Amino acid sequence: MKGTAILYQEQNIMFIENVEHSFYERIREQCGCEQCSCKLDEKIVELGSVSPVFWHEDEIDWDYGY
């Protein structure tokens, strides 16, 4: 099952599309940590501090905002 992970940072919101739910779960486990990281497209990505995280199943229709 793929979808969009929405990550909240201090001043930013990051959207990562077309990721497995397991990706979301790994990030969610790291919420509140100073340095959150994950493997995305076979590369380690450093996300910094993210909290909280929201999961939206399927793709987001950006024309309508959901």
mmCIF file of the N, C-alpha and C atoms, coordinates in Angstrom:
data_MODEL
# 
_entry.id   MODEL 
# 
loop_
_atom_site.group_PDB 
_atom_site.id 
_atom_site.type_symbol 
_atom_site.label_atom_id 
_atom_site.label_alt_id 
_atom_site.label_comp_id 
_atom_site.label_asym_id 
_atom_site.label_entity_id 
_atom_site.label_seq_id 
_atom_site.pdbx_PDB_ins_code 
_atom_site.Cartn_x 
_atom_site.Cartn_y 
_atom_site.Cartn_z 
_atom_site.occupancy 
_atom_site.B_iso_or_equiv 
_atom_site.pdbx_formal_charge 
_atom_site.auth_seq_id 
_atom_site.auth_comp_id 
_atom_site.auth_asym_id 
_atom_site.auth_atom_id 
_atom_site.pdbx_PDB_model_num 
ATOM 1   N N  . MET A 1 1  ? 0.849  -1.165 0.000  1.00 0.00 ? 1  MET A N  1 
ATOM 2   C CA . MET A 1 1  ? 0.000  0.000  0.000  1.00 0.00 ? 1  MET A CA 1 
ATOM 3   C C  . MET A 1 1  ? 0.902  1.238  0.000  1.00 0.00 ? 1  MET A C  1 
ATOM 4   N N  . LYS A 1 2  ? 0.754  2.086  -0.981 1.00 0.00 ? 2  LYS A N  1 
ATOM 5   C CA . LYS A 1 2  ? 1.553  3.306  -1.078 1.00 0.00 ? 2  LYS A CA 1 
ATOM 6   C C  . LYS A 1 2  ? 0.677  4.518  -0.810 1.00 0.00 ? 2  LYS A C  1 
ATOM 7   N N  . GLY A 1 3  ? 1.336  5.591  -0.414 1.00 0.00 ? 3  GLY A N  1 
ATOM 8   C CA . GLY A 1 3  ? 0.626  6.817  -0.124 1.00 0.00 ? 3  GLY A CA 1 
ATOM 9   C C  . GLY A 1 3  ? 1.594  7.966  0.054  1.00 0.00 ? 3  GLY A C  1 
ATOM 10  N N  . THR A 1 4  ? 1.143  8.998  0.760  1.00 0.00 ? 4  THR A N  1 
ATOM 11  C CA . THR A 1 4  ? 1.934  10.202 0.982  1.00 0.00 ? 4  THR A CA 1 
ATOM 12  C C  . THR A 1 4  ? 2.184  10.378 2.471  1.00 0.00 ? 4  THR A C  1 
ATOM 13  N N  . ALA A 1 5  ? 3.443  10.581 2.833  1.00 0.00 ? 5  ALA A N  1 
ATOM 14  C CA . ALA A 1 5  ? 3.812  10.889 4.215  1.00 0.00 ? 5  ALA A CA 1 
ATOM 15  C C  . ALA A 1 5  ? 3.934  12.403 4.329  1.00 0.00 ? 5  ALA A C  1 
ATOM 16  N N  . ILE A 1 6  ? 3.294  12.970 5.334  1.00 0.00 ? 6  ILE A N  1 
ATOM 17  C CA . ILE A 1 6  ? 3.356  14.409 5.571  1.00 0.00 ? 6  ILE A CA 1 
ATOM 18  C C  . ILE A 1 6  ? 4.114  14.623 6.869  1.00 0.00 ? 6  ILE A C  1 
ATOM 19  N N  . LEU A 1 7  ? 5.262  15.285 6.763  1.00 0.00 ? 7  LEU A N  1 
ATOM 20  C CA . LEU A 1 7  ? 6.150  15.491 7.899  1.00 0.00 ? 7  LEU A CA 1 
ATOM 21  C C  . LEU A 1 7  ? 6.133  16.958 8.303  1.00 0.00 ? 7  LEU A C  1 
ATOM 22  N N  . TYR A 1 8  ? 5.894  17.219 9.571  1.00 0.00 ? 8  TYR A N  1 
ATOM 23  C CA . TYR A 1 8  ? 5.895  18.581 10.092 1.00 0.00 ? 8  TYR A CA 1 
ATOM 24  C C  . TYR A 1 8  ? 7.237  18.861 10.749 1.00 0.00 ? 8  TYR A C  1 
ATOM 25  N N  . GLN A 1 9  ? 7.883  19.946 10.313 1.00 0.00 ? 9  GLN A N  1 
ATOM 26  C CA . GLN A 1 9  ? 9.110  20.409 10.934 1.00 0.00 ? 9  GLN A CA 1 
ATOM 27  C C  . GLN A 1 9  ? 8.815  21.753 11.578 1.00 0.00 ? 9  GLN A C  1 
ATOM 28  N N  . GLU A 1 10 ? 9.792  22.364 12.212 1.00 0.00 ? 10 GLU A N  1 
ATOM 29  C CA . GLU A 1 10 ? 9.552  23.616 12.934 1.00 0.00 ? 10 GLU A CA 1 
ATOM 30  C C  . GLU A 1 10 ? 8.879  24.671 12.073 1.00 0.00 ? 10 GLU A C  1 
ATOM 31  N N  . GLN A 1 11 ? 9.410  24.947 10.901 1.00 0.00 ? 11 GLN A N  1 
ATOM 32  C CA . GLN A 1 11 ? 8.882  25.991 10.032 1.00 0.00 ? 11 GLN A CA 1 
ATOM 33  C C  . GLN A 1 11 ? 8.404  25.462 8.682  1.00 0.00 ? 11 GLN A C  1 
ATOM 34  N N  . ASN A 1 12 ? 8.475  24.156 8.458  1.00 0.00 ? 12 ASN A N  1 
ATOM 35  C CA . ASN A 1 12 ? 8.183  23.598 7.139  1.00 0.00 ? 12 ASN A CA 1 
ATOM 36  C C  . ASN A 1 12 ? 7.263  22.390 7.220  1.00 0.00 ? 12 ASN A C  1 
ATOM 37  N N  . ILE A 1 13 ? 6.636  22.097 6.112  1.00 0.00 ? 13 ILE A N  1 
ATOM 38  C CA . ILE A 1 13 ? 5.879  20.862 5.944  1.00 0.00 ? 13 ILE A CA 1 
ATOM 39  C C  . ILE A 1 13 ? 6.474  20.170 4.727  1.00 0.00 ? 13 ILE A C  1 
ATOM 40  N N  . MET A 1 14 ? 6.812  18.895 4.882  1.00 0.00 ? 14 MET A N  1 
ATOM 41  C CA . MET A 1 14 ? 7.417  18.121 3.801  1.00 0.00 ? 14 MET A CA 1 
ATOM 42  C C  . MET A 1 14 ? 6.450  17.015 3.384  1.00 0.00 ? 14 MET A C  1 
ATOM 43  N N  . PHE A 1 15 ? 6.230  16.891 2.090  1.00 0.00 ? 15 PHE A N  1 
ATOM 44  C CA . PHE A 1 15 ? 5.383  15.844 1.539  1.00 0.00 ? 15 PHE A CA 1 
ATOM 45  C C  . PHE A 1 15 ? 6.272  14.874 0.771  1.00 0.00 ? 15 PHE A C  1 
ATOM 46  N N  . ILE A 1 16 ? 6.191  13.598 1.116  1.00 0.00 ? 16 ILE A N  1 
ATOM 47  C CA . ILE A 1 16 ? 6.940  12.569 0.398  1.00 0.00 ? 16 ILE A CA 1 
ATOM 48  C C  . ILE A 1 16 ? 5.918  11.606 -0.179 1.00 0.00 ? 16 ILE A C  1 
ATOM 49  N N  . GLU A 1 17 ? 5.786  11.618 -1.503 1.00 0.00 ? 17 GLU A N  1 
ATOM 50  C CA . GLU A 1 17 ? 4.753  10.845 -2.181 1.00 0.00 ? 17 GLU A CA 1 
ATOM 51  C C  . GLU A 1 17 ? 5.258  9.476  -2.614 1.00 0.00 ? 17 GLU A C  1 
ATOM 52  N N  . ASN A 1 18 ? 4.297  8.594  -2.836 1.00 0.00 ? 18 ASN A N  1 
ATOM 53  C CA . ASN A 1 18 ? 4.535  7.276  -3.410 1.00 0.00 ? 18 ASN A CA 1 
ATOM 54  C C  . ASN A 1 18 ? 5.492  6.438  -2.561 1.00 0.00 ? 18 ASN A C  1 
ATOM 55  N N  . VAL A 1 19 ? 5.247  6.410  -1.249 1.00 0.00 ? 19 VAL A N  1 
ATOM 56  C CA . VAL A 1 19 ? 6.062  5.608  -0.345 1.00 0.00 ? 19 VAL A CA 1 
ATOM 57  C C  . VAL A 1 19 ? 5.193  4.545  0.337  1.00 0.00 ? 19 VAL A C  1 
ATOM 58  N N  . GLU A 1 20 ? 5.829  3.463  0.713  1.00 0.00 ? 20 GLU A N  1 
ATOM 59  C CA . GLU A 1 20 ? 5.133  2.380  1.407  1.00 0.00 ? 20 GLU A CA 1 
ATOM 60  C C  . GLU A 1 20 ? 4.757  2.821  2.821  1.00 0.00 ? 20 GLU A C  1 
ATOM 61  N N  . HIS A 1 21 ? 3.738  2.190  3.375  1.00 0.00 ? 21 HIS A N  1 
ATOM 62  C CA . HIS A 1 21 ? 3.300  2.498  4.729  1.00 0.00 ? 21 HIS A CA 1 
ATOM 63  C C  . HIS A 1 21 ? 4.411  2.192  5.738  1.00 0.00 ? 21 HIS A C  1 
ATOM 64  N N  . SER A 1 22 ? 5.246  1.202  5.455  1.00 0.00 ? 22 SER A N  1 
ATOM 65  C CA . SER A 1 22 ? 6.363  0.869  6.352  1.00 0.00 ? 22 SER A CA 1 
ATOM 66  C C  . SER A 1 22 ? 7.336  2.046  6.478  1.00 0.00 ? 22 SER A C  1 
ATOM 67  N N  . PHE A 1 23 ? 7.507  2.846  5.416  1.00 0.00 ? 23 PHE A N  1 
ATOM 68  C CA . PHE A 1 23 ? 8.336  4.048  5.458  1.00 0.00 ? 23 PHE A CA 1 
ATOM 69  C C  . PHE A 1 23 ? 7.768  5.011  6.497  1.00 0.00 ? 23 PHE A C  1 
ATOM 70  N N  . TYR A 1 24 ? 6.466  5.229  6.429  1.00 0.00 ? 24 TYR A N  1 
ATOM 71  C CA . TYR A 1 24 ? 5.778  6.095  7.393  1.00 0.00 ? 24 TYR A CA 1 
ATOM 72  C C  . TYR A 1 24 ? 5.990  5.598  8.821  1.00 0.00 ? 24 TYR A C  1 
ATOM 73  N N  . GLU A 1 25 ? 5.860  4.300  9.034  1.00 0.00 ? 25 GLU A N  1 
ATOM 74  C CA . GLU A 1 25 ? 6.015  3.732  10.373 1.00 0.00 ? 25 GLU A CA 1 
ATOM 75  C C  . GLU A 1 25 ? 7.427  3.956  10.921 1.00 0.00 ? 25 GLU A C  1 
ATOM 76  N N  . ARG A 1 26 ? 8.449  3.805  10.076 1.00 0.00 ? 26 ARG A N  1 
ATOM 77  C CA . ARG A 1 26 ? 9.831  4.035  10.518 1.00 0.00 ? 26 ARG A CA 1 
ATOM 78  C C  . ARG A 1 26 ? 10.036 5.491  10.927 1.00 0.00 ? 26 ARG A C  1 
ATOM 79  N N  . ILE A 1 27 ? 9.479  6.422  10.172 1.00 0.00 ? 27 ILE A N  1 
ATOM 80  C CA . ILE A 1 27 ? 9.599  7.848  10.511 1.00 0.00 ? 27 ILE A CA 1 
ATOM 81  C C  . ILE A 1 27 ? 8.834  8.150  11.795 1.00 0.00 ? 27 ILE A C  1 
ATOM 82  N N  . ARG A 1 28 ? 7.644  7.599  11.914 1.00 0.00 ? 28 ARG A N  1 
ATOM 83  C CA . ARG A 1 28 ? 6.807  7.839  13.094 1.00 0.00 ? 28 ARG A CA 1 
ATOM 84  C C  . ARG A 1 28 ? 7.510  7.385  14.377 1.00 0.00 ? 28 ARG A C  1 
ATOM 85  N N  . GLU A 1 29 ? 8.233  6.276  14.303 1.00 0.00 ? 29 GLU A N  1 
ATOM 86  C CA . GLU A 1 29 ? 8.979  5.779  15.463 1.00 0.00 ? 29 GLU A CA 1 
ATOM 87  C C  . GLU A 1 29 ? 10.057 6.765  15.900 1.00 0.00 ? 29 GLU A C  1 
ATOM 88  N N  . GLN A 1 30 ? 10.537 7.594  14.984 1.00 0.00 ? 30 GLN A N  1 
ATOM 89  C CA . GLN A 1 30 ? 11.621 8.530  15.280 1.00 0.00 ? 30 GLN A CA 1 
ATOM 90  C C  . GLN A 1 30 ? 11.130 9.931  15.655 1.00 0.00 ? 30 GLN A C  1 
ATOM 91  N N  . CYS A 1 31 ? 9.832  10.147 15.689 1.00 0.00 ? 31 CYS A N  1 
ATOM 92  C CA . CYS A 1 31 ? 9.295  11.471 16.027 1.00 0.00 ? 31 CYS A CA 1 
ATOM 93  C C  . CYS A 1 31 ? 9.851  11.943 17.360 1.00 0.00 ? 31 CYS A C  1 
ATOM 94  N N  . GLY A 1 32 ? 10.225 13.187 17.397 1.00 0.00 ? 32 GLY A N  1 
ATOM 95  C CA . GLY A 1 32 ? 10.788 13.768 18.601 1.00 0.00 ? 32 GLY A CA 1 
ATOM 96  C C  . GLY A 1 32 ? 12.294 13.629 18.698 1.00 0.00 ? 32 GLY A C  1 
ATOM 97  N N  . CYS A 1 33 ? 12.889 12.810 17.840 1.00 0.00 ? 33 CYS A N  1 
ATOM 98  C CA . CYS A 1 33 ? 14.346 12.674 17.833 1.00 0.00 ? 33 CYS A CA 1 
ATOM 99  C C  . CYS A 1 33 ? 14.966 13.906 17.188 1.00 0.00 ? 33 CYS A C  1 
ATOM 100 N N  . GLU A 1 34 ? 16.188 14.217 17.560 1.00 0.00 ? 34 GLU A N  1 
ATOM 101 C CA . GLU A 1 34 ? 16.888 15.365 16.978 1.00 0.00 ? 34 GLU A CA 1 
ATOM 102 C C  . GLU A 1 34 ? 17.242 15.132 15.520 1.00 0.00 ? 34 GLU A C  1 
ATOM 103 N N  . GLN A 1 35 ? 17.583 13.896 15.173 1.00 0.00 ? 35 GLN A N  1 
ATOM 104 C CA . GLN A 1 35 ? 18.027 13.600 13.809 1.00 0.00 ? 35 GLN A CA 1 
ATOM 105 C C  . GLN A 1 35 ? 17.299 12.361 13.292 1.00 0.00 ? 35 GLN A C  1 
ATOM 106 N N  . CYS A 1 36 ? 16.256 12.565 12.531 1.00 0.00 ? 36 CYS A N  1 
ATOM 107 C CA . CYS A 1 36 ? 15.469 11.487 11.952 1.00 0.00 ? 36 CYS A CA 1 
ATOM 108 C C  . CYS A 1 36 ? 16.058 11.134 10.580 1.00 0.00 ? 36 CYS A C  1 
ATOM 109 N N  . SER A 1 37 ? 16.187 9.844  10.295 1.00 0.00 ? 37 SER A N  1 
ATOM 110 C CA . SER A 1 37 ? 16.697 9.432  8.990  1.00 0.00 ? 37 SER A CA 1 
ATOM 111 C C  . SER A 1 37 ? 15.930 8.209  8.512  1.00 0.00 ? 37 SER A C  1 
ATOM 112 N N  . CYS A 1 38 ? 15.950 7.979  7.193  1.00 0.00 ? 38 CYS A N  1 
ATOM 113 C CA . CYS A 1 38 ? 15.251 6.844  6.614  1.00 0.00 ? 38 CYS A CA 1 
ATOM 114 C C  . CYS A 1 38 ? 15.893 6.483  5.286  1.00 0.00 ? 38 CYS A C  1 
ATOM 115 N N  . LYS A 1 39 ? 15.543 5.319  4.786  1.00 0.00 ? 39 LYS A N  1 
ATOM 116 C CA . LYS A 1 39 ? 16.039 4.877  3.489  1.00 0.00 ? 39 LYS A CA 1 
ATOM 117 C C  . LYS A 1 39 ? 14.938 5.130  2.458  1.00 0.00 ? 39 LYS A C  1 
ATOM 118 N N  . LEU A 1 40 ? 15.275 5.900  1.437  1.00 0.00 ? 40 LEU A N  1 
ATOM 119 C CA . LEU A 1 40 ? 14.329 6.254  0.390  1.00 0.00 ? 40 LEU A CA 1 
ATOM 120 C C  . LEU A 1 40 ? 15.021 6.096  -0.953 1.00 0.00 ? 40 LEU A C  1 
ATOM 121 N N  . ASP A 1 41 ? 14.471 5.277  -1.827 1.00 0.00 ? 41 ASP A N  1 
ATOM 122 C CA . ASP A 1 41 ? 15.073 4.992  -3.133 1.00 0.00 ? 41 ASP A CA 1 
ATOM 123 C C  . ASP A 1 41 ? 16.519 4.523  -2.989 1.00 0.00 ? 41 ASP A C  1 
ATOM 124 N N  . GLU A 1 42 ? 16.721 3.605  -2.043 1.00 0.00 ? 42 GLU A N  1 
ATOM 125 C CA . GLU A 1 42 ? 18.034 2.991  -1.802 1.00 0.00 ? 42 GLU A CA 1 
ATOM 126 C C  . GLU A 1 42 ? 19.093 3.965  -1.303 1.00 0.00 ? 42 GLU A C  1 
ATOM 127 N N  . LYS A 1 43 ? 18.682 5.134  -0.795 1.00 0.00 ? 43 LYS A N  1 
ATOM 128 C CA . LYS A 1 43 ? 19.613 6.118  -0.242 1.00 0.00 ? 43 LYS A CA 1 
ATOM 129 C C  . LYS A 1 43 ? 19.145 6.504  1.159  1.00 0.00 ? 43 LYS A C  1 
ATOM 130 N N  . ILE A 1 44 ? 20.090 6.764  2.042  1.00 0.00 ? 44 ILE A N  1 
ATOM 131 C CA . ILE A 1 44 ? 19.759 7.249  3.381  1.00 0.00 ? 44 ILE A CA 1 
ATOM 132 C C  . ILE A 1 44 ? 19.493 8.752  3.295  1.00 0.00 ? 44 ILE A C  1 
ATOM 133 N N  . VAL A 1 45 ? 18.331 9.171  3.796  1.00 0.00 ? 45 VAL A N  1 
ATOM 134 C CA . VAL A 1 45 ? 17.921 10.571 3.766  1.00 0.00 ? 45 VAL A CA 1 
ATOM 135 C C  . VAL A 1 45 ? 17.834 11.074 5.202  1.00 0.00 ? 45 VAL A C  1 
ATOM 136 N N  . GLU A 1 46 ? 18.536 12.171 5.479  1.00 0.00 ? 46 GLU A N  1 
ATOM 137 C CA . GLU A 1 46 ? 18.496 12.807 6.799  1.00 0.00 ? 46 GLU A CA 1 
ATOM 138 C C  . GLU A 1 46 ? 17.376 13.850 6.780  1.00 0.00 ? 46 GLU A C  1 
ATOM 139 N N  . LEU A 1 47 ? 16.408 13.715 7.695  1.00 0.00 ? 47 LEU A N  1 
ATOM 140 C CA . LEU A 1 47 ? 15.259 14.613 7.715  1.00 0.00 ? 47 LEU A CA 1 
ATOM 141 C C  . LEU A 1 47 ? 15.313 15.641 8.834  1.00 0.00 ? 47 LEU A C  1 
ATOM 142 N N  . GLY A 1 48 ? 16.267 15.507 9.721  1.00 0.00 ? 48 GLY A N  1 
ATOM 143 C CA . GLY A 1 48 ? 16.309 16.398 10.871 1.00 0.00 ? 48 GLY A CA 1 
ATOM 144 C C  . GLY A 1 48 ? 15.224 16.020 11.857 1.00 0.00 ? 48 GLY A C  1 
ATOM 145 N N  . SER A 1 49 ? 14.706 16.971 12.578 1.00 0.00 ? 49 SER A N  1 
ATOM 146 C CA . SER A 1 49 ? 13.658 16.732 13.563 1.00 0.00 ? 49 SER A CA 1 
ATOM 147 C C  . SER A 1 49 ? 12.290 16.894 12.918 1.00 0.00 ? 49 SER A C  1 
ATOM 148 N N  . VAL A 1 50 ? 11.474 15.844 12.953 1.00 0.00 ? 50 VAL A N  1 
ATOM 149 C CA . VAL A 1 50 ? 10.113 15.909 12.414 1.00 0.00 ? 50 VAL A CA 1 
ATOM 150 C C  . VAL A 1 50 ? 9.129  15.447 13.474 1.00 0.00 ? 50 VAL A C  1 
ATOM 151 N N  . SER A 1 51 ? 7.985  16.138 13.546 1.00 0.00 ? 51 SER A N  1 
ATOM 152 C CA . SER A 1 51 ? 6.956  15.766 14.504 1.00 0.00 ? 51 SER A CA 1 
ATOM 153 C C  . SER A 1 51 ? 5.741  16.643 14.289 1.00 0.00 ? 51 SER A C  1 
ATOM 154 N N  . PRO A 1 52 ? 4.565  16.152 14.357 1.00 0.00 ? 52 PRO A N  1 
ATOM 155 C CA . PRO A 1 52 ? 4.158  14.765 14.170 1.00 0.00 ? 52 PRO A CA 1 
ATOM 156 C C  . PRO A 1 52 ? 4.146  14.396 12.691 1.00 0.00 ? 52 PRO A C  1 
ATOM 157 N N  . VAL A 1 53 ? 3.735  13.194 12.401 1.00 0.00 ? 53 VAL A N  1 
ATOM 158 C CA . VAL A 1 53 ? 3.711  12.693 11.026 1.00 0.00 ? 53 VAL A CA 1 
ATOM 159 C C  . VAL A 1 53 ? 2.283  12.265 10.712 1.00 0.00 ? 53 VAL A C  1 
ATOM 160 N N  . PHE A 1 54 ? 1.850  12.516 9.488  1.00 0.00 ? 54 PHE A N  1 
ATOM 161 C CA . PHE A 1 54 ? 0.511  12.125 9.046  1.00 0.00 ? 54 PHE A CA 1 
ATOM 162 C C  . PHE A 1 54 ? 0.636  11.272 7.795  1.00 0.00 ? 54 PHE A C  1 
ATOM 163 N N  . TRP A 1 55 ? -0.192 10.263 7.654  1.00 0.00 ? 55 TRP A N  1 
ATOM 164 C CA . TRP A 1 55 ? -0.191 9.362  6.507  1.00 0.00 ? 55 TRP A CA 1 
ATOM 165 C C  . TRP A 1 55 ? -1.486 9.556  5.718  1.00 0.00 ? 55 TRP A C  1 
ATOM 166 N N  . HIS A 1 56 ? -1.388 9.704  4.402  1.00 0.00 ? 56 HIS A N  1 
ATOM 167 C CA . HIS A 1 56 ? -2.557 9.783  3.523  1.00 0.00 ? 56 HIS A CA 1 
ATOM 168 C C  . HIS A 1 56 ? -2.422 8.677  2.482  1.00 0.00 ? 56 HIS A C  1 
ATOM 169 N N  . GLU A 1 57 ? -3.332 7.702  2.547  1.00 0.00 ? 57 GLU A N  1 
ATOM 170 C CA . GLU A 1 57 ? -3.274 6.588  1.607  1.00 0.00 ? 57 GLU A CA 1 
ATOM 171 C C  . GLU A 1 57 ? -3.587 7.086  0.198  1.00 0.00 ? 57 GLU A C  1 
ATOM 172 N N  . ASP A 1 58 ? -2.954 6.489  -0.779 1.00 0.00 ? 58 ASP A N  1 
ATOM 173 C CA . ASP A 1 58 ? -3.089 6.858  -2.193 1.00 0.00 ? 58 ASP A CA 1 
ATOM 174 C C  . ASP A 1 58 ? -2.416 8.206  -2.452 1.00 0.00 ? 58 ASP A C  1 
ATOM 175 N N  . GLU A 1 59 ? -2.637 8.735  -3.633 1.00 0.00 ? 59 GLU A N  1 
ATOM 176 C CA . GLU A 1 59 ? -2.022 10.004 -4.012 1.00 0.00 ? 59 GLU A CA 1 
ATOM 177 C C  . GLU A 1 59 ? -2.902 11.175 -3.606 1.00 0.00 ? 59 GLU A C  1 
ATOM 178 N N  . ILE A 1 60 ? -2.282 12.325 -3.425 1.00 0.00 ? 60 ILE A N  1 
ATOM 179 C CA . ILE A 1 60 ? -3.017 13.562 -3.130 1.00 0.00 ? 60 ILE A CA 1 
ATOM 180 C C  . ILE A 1 60 ? -3.286 14.259 -4.448 1.00 0.00 ? 60 ILE A C  1 
ATOM 181 N N  . ASP A 1 61 ? -4.518 14.688 -4.645 1.00 0.00 ? 61 ASP A N  1 
ATOM 182 C CA . ASP A 1 61 ? -4.868 15.457 -5.831 1.00 0.00 ? 61 ASP A CA 1 
ATOM 183 C C  . ASP A 1 61 ? -4.558 16.914 -5.531 1.00 0.00 ? 61 ASP A C  1 
ATOM 184 N N  . TRP A 1 62 ? -3.411 17.406 -5.995 1.00 0.00 ? 62 TRP A N  1 
ATOM 185 C CA . TRP A 1 62 ? -2.952 18.738 -5.648 1.00 0.00 ? 62 TRP A CA 1 
ATOM 186 C C  . TRP A 1 62 ? -3.824 19.834 -6.227 1.00 0.00 ? 62 TRP A C  1 
ATOM 187 N N  . ASP A 1 63 ? -4.616 19.542 -7.260 1.00 0.00 ? 63 ASP A N  1 
ATOM 188 C CA . ASP A 1 63 ? -5.540 20.545 -7.787 1.00 0.00 ? 63 ASP A CA 1 
ATOM 189 C C  . ASP A 1 63 ? -6.648 20.873 -6.783 1.00 0.00 ? 63 ASP A C  1 
ATOM 190 N N  . TYR A 1 64 ? -7.023 19.867 -5.989 1.00 0.00 ? 64 TYR A N  1 
ATOM 191 C CA . TYR A 1 64 ? -8.100 20.052 -5.010 1.00 0.00 ? 64 TYR A CA 1 
ATOM 192 C C  . TYR A 1 64 ? -7.593 20.105 -3.572 1.00 0.00 ? 64 TYR A C  1 
ATOM 193 N N  . GLY A 1 65 ? -6.337 19.718 -3.344 1.00 0.00 ? 65 GLY A N  1 
ATOM 194 C CA . GLY A 1 65 ? -5.757 19.805 -2.024 1.00 0.00 ? 65 GLY A CA 1 
ATOM 195 C C  . GLY A 1 65 ? -5.949 18.572 -1.157 1.00 0.00 ? 65 GLY A C  1 
ATOM 196 N N  . TYR A 1 66 ? -6.504 17.502 -1.723 1.00 0.00 ? 66 TYR A N  1 
ATOM 197 C CA . TYR A 1 66 ? -6.630 16.254 -0.962 1.00 0.00 ? 66 TYR A CA 1 
ATOM 198 C C  . TYR A 1 66 ? -6.677 15.088 -1.903 1.00 0.00 ? 66 TYR A C  1 
# 
